[in-house]
Amino acid sequence: MIYSPDTRSIVTDIPHRREYNIWRARISEQDYSAIMTVLNNKIEGDEIITSSWIPGADWTGTVYEPIYEKACRMNEDHAAKFFGLLLWEVVLNREDFWSFGRYQKDGLPIEGMTYFKLTIPPQL
């Protein structure tokens, strides 16, 4: 589950739904399932994750390759956004509580969204 610190509520949907639906329709159920499995495994046991630090720079031969090649038709900006939305979806569908924000490292903005696991469920 995702808790929004801005609205102080549980998020129930994926942002940018229109783009998400277009990109999602371009990849197979098998590719989608593989991506979601890998992302869930990456999150398991972690308390802080940052979207842009997960996939690496070169997606060739990885489970993420269909995001770039098929879903986003080799548009790097769209692929990064769709990857972020897929990660959002994974976190959204988990049983544990997570929140999110945009942060800096060494005084520079981190490009992706950072998620952190809440140890105490939010007071709604």
C-alpha positions as CSV (number, residue, x, y, z in Angstrom):
1,M,0.0,0.0,0.0
2,I,1.1,3.5,-0.7
3,Y,0.5,6.3,1.8
4,S,0.6,9.8,0.4
5,P,2.2,12.3,2.9
6,D,0.7,15.2,0.9
7,T,-3.0,14.0,1.1
8,R,-2.5,11.9,4.3
9,S,-4.4,9.1,2.6
10,I,-3.9,5.7,1.0
11,V,-3.3,5.9,-2.8
12,T,-5.6,3.7,-4.7
13,D,-4.5,4.1,-8.3
14,I,-1.6,4.5,-10.7
15,P,-0.8,8.1,-11.8
16,H,-0.7,8.9,-15.5
17,R,-3.2,6.1,-16.1
18,R,-3.7,7.0,-19.8
19,E,-0.1,6.6,-20.7
20,Y,0.3,3.6,-18.5
21,N,-2.6,1.8,-20.3
22,I,-1.1,2.6,-23.7
23,W,2.3,1.2,-22.7
24,R,0.9,-1.7,-20.8
25,A,-1.1,-2.9,-23.8
26,R,2.1,-3.1,-25.9
27,I,3.8,-5.8,-23.8
28,S,2.8,-9.4,-23.3
29,E,1.3,-10.8,-20.1
30,Q,4.5,-12.9,-19.9
31,D,6.8,-9.9,-20.1
32,Y,4.6,-7.9,-17.6
33,S,4.5,-10.8,-15.1
34,A,8.3,-11.3,-15.3
35,I,8.9,-7.6,-14.7
36,M,6.5,-7.5,-11.7
37,T,8.1,-10.6,-10.2
38,V,11.6,-9.2,-10.5
39,L,10.5,-5.8,-9.0
40,N,8.7,-7.5,-6.1
41,N,11.8,-9.6,-5.4
42,K,14.0,-6.5,-5.5
43,I,11.7,-4.8,-2.9
44,E,11.5,-7.7,-0.6
45,G,13.6,-7.1,2.5
46,D,14.4,-3.5,1.7
47,E,13.1,-0.5,3.6
48,I,14.1,2.2,1.1
49,I,14.1,2.0,-2.7
50,T,14.7,4.5,-5.5
51,S,13.2,3.8,-8.9
52,S,16.0,5.2,-11.0
53,W,18.6,3.1,-9.1
54,I,17.0,-0.3,-9.8
55,P,17.1,-1.1,-13.5
56,G,20.7,0.0,-14.4
57,A,21.7,1.9,-17.5
58,D,21.6,-0.8,-20.1
59,W,18.4,-2.9,-20.2
60,T,19.6,-5.2,-23.1
61,G,19.0,-8.8,-22.2
62,T,17.2,-8.0,-19.0
63,V,13.6,-8.4,-18.0
64,Y,13.2,-4.6,-18.5
65,E,14.1,-4.7,-22.2
66,P,10.4,-5.0,-23.4
67,I,9.6,-1.8,-21.5
68,Y,12.0,0.1,-23.8
69,E,11.7,-1.8,-27.0
70,K,8.0,-2.9,-27.1
71,A,6.0,-0.7,-24.7
72,C,7.8,2.6,-25.3
73,R,9.1,2.0,-28.8
74,M,12.7,2.9,-27.9
75,N,11.8,6.2,-26.3
76,E,14.1,6.5,-23.3
77,D,12.0,9.1,-21.5
78,H,8.8,7.1,-21.9
79,A,10.6,3.9,-20.8
80,A,11.8,5.6,-17.6
81,K,8.4,6.9,-16.9
82,F,6.7,3.5,-17.6
83,F,9.3,1.7,-15.4
84,G,8.5,4.1,-12.6
85,L,4.7,3.5,-13.0
86,L,5.3,-0.3,-12.9
87,L,7.3,0.1,-9.7
88,W,4.5,2.3,-8.3
89,E,2.0,-0.5,-9.2
90,V,4.2,-3.1,-7.4
91,V,4.4,-1.0,-4.2
92,L,0.7,-0.1,-4.5
93,N,-0.3,-3.8,-4.5
94,R,1.9,-4.8,-1.5
95,E,0.4,-5.6,1.9
96,D,2.9,-3.5,3.8
97,F,2.7,0.3,4.0
98,W,5.1,2.5,1.9
99,S,5.3,6.2,1.4
100,F,7.3,8.2,-1.1
101,G,8.9,11.5,-2.0
102,R,11.5,13.2,-4.1
103,Y,14.8,13.8,-2.4
104,Q,18.4,14.9,-3.0
105,K,21.8,13.1,-2.7
106,D,24.9,15.2,-2.2
107,G,22.8,18.3,-2.9
108,L,21.5,17.1,-6.3
109,P,18.0,16.0,-7.0
110,I,17.5,12.2,-7.3
111,E,15.9,11.6,-10.7
112,G,13.5,8.8,-9.6
113,M,10.9,8.4,-6.9
114,T,12.1,7.2,-3.5
115,Y,9.9,4.9,-1.5
116,F,10.3,4.0,2.1
117,K,8.7,1.4,4.2
118,L,6.6,2.6,7.1
119,T,7.2,0.6,10.3
120,I,4.0,1.9,11.8
121,P,0.8,2.0,9.8
122,P,-0.3,5.6,9.1
123,Q,-3.0,7.1,11.2
124,L,-5.8,7.7,8.6
